[in-house]
Amino acid sequence: MPQFLNLAFYRFARIDEPFELRRVFREYCAGKAFRGTLLLSHEGINGMLSGEEGALRDFQAFAATKI
């Protein structure tokens, strides 16, 4: 049985094109083993996700390369 985690996070960072970054995150997240909310703005990212541990760890690694 997979482990489930809740992941709450924020990061203040300058995002010049939040709508383009939203597209990138939507494509990445489609069909993944987690659900939640991501908020992107020119000032950074805020999110709350819940799902399988492995999928969330992969998301953290992906997000670290984009923000």
Backbone torsions as a table, in degrees:
resi	resn	phi	psi	omega
1	MET	NA	129.5	-177.1
2	PRO	-70.2	149.7	173.6
3	GLN	-79.3	138.0	176.2
4	PHE	-110.7	142.7	179.1
5	LEU	-129.6	156.1	167.3
6	ASN	-109.2	133.6	-177.3
7	LEU	-126.3	114.6	176.4
8	ALA	-115.6	134.1	-174.8
9	PHE	-157.6	160.7	169.2
10	TYR	-151.8	156.4	175.1
11	ARG	-151.5	122.3	174.1
12	PHE	-80.3	121.9	-179.6
13	ALA	-159.8	147.3	177.1
14	ARG	-74.9	124.0	176.8
15	ILE	-120.1	108.1	-176.0
16	ASP	-71.0	-34.9	-176.7
17	GLU	-127.0	73.3	-176.8
18	PRO	-62.6	-30.9	179.8
19	PHE	-70.8	-35.7	175.4
20	GLU	-68.5	-41.6	179.1
21	LEU	-65.9	-34.5	176.0
22	ARG	-59.2	-43.0	178.2
23	ARG	-60.2	-44.0	-179.8
24	VAL	-61.5	-46.1	179.9
25	PHE	-67.5	-39.5	178.8
26	ARG	-61.5	-44.1	178.8
27	GLU	-62.4	-42.5	-179.6
28	TYR	-65.6	-43.5	-173.0
29	CYS	-76.9	-19.1	-177.3
30	ALA	-57.2	123.4	175.8
31	GLY	79.0	4.0	179.6
32	LYS	-77.4	164.2	-175.6
33	ALA	-87.4	47.9	173.7
34	PHE	-154.0	162.8	178.3
35	ARG	-137.2	157.8	176.4
36	GLY	159.1	-158.1	-175.9
37	THR	-130.6	134.9	171.8
38	LEU	-122.0	132.7	175.6
39	LEU	-116.5	123.1	179.2
40	LEU	-116.9	138.7	176.4
41	SER	-147.1	178.1	176.9
42	HIS	-63.2	-20.3	-176.7
43	GLU	-93.9	-11.2	179.4
44	GLY	149.4	-156.7	-176.0
45	ILE	-131.2	145.1	176.3
46	ASN	-138.9	137.5	-178.6
47	GLY	-155.3	159.4	173.0
48	MET	-140.5	116.7	-179.0
49	LEU	-127.8	151.7	176.5
50	SER	-141.0	135.5	179.0
51	GLY	169.2	-162.2	-178.7
52	GLU	-66.2	139.1	-175.0
53	GLU	-55.4	-47.1	-178.1
54	GLY	-61.0	-41.7	179.6
55	ALA	-65.4	-38.1	179.0
56	LEU	-71.5	-36.5	176.1
57	ARG	-63.6	-41.6	177.1
58	ASP	-63.3	-40.8	177.6
59	PHE	-61.3	-43.3	179.3
60	GLN	-58.7	-43.5	179.6
61	ALA	-65.3	-42.2	178.4
62	PHE	-62.6	-49.1	-177.6
63	ALA	-61.5	-35.7	-179.7
64	ALA	-63.2	-25.9	178.9
65	THR	-84.6	-13.5	-175.0
66	LYS	-104.7	-24.0	-177.9
67	ILE	-112.6	NA	NA
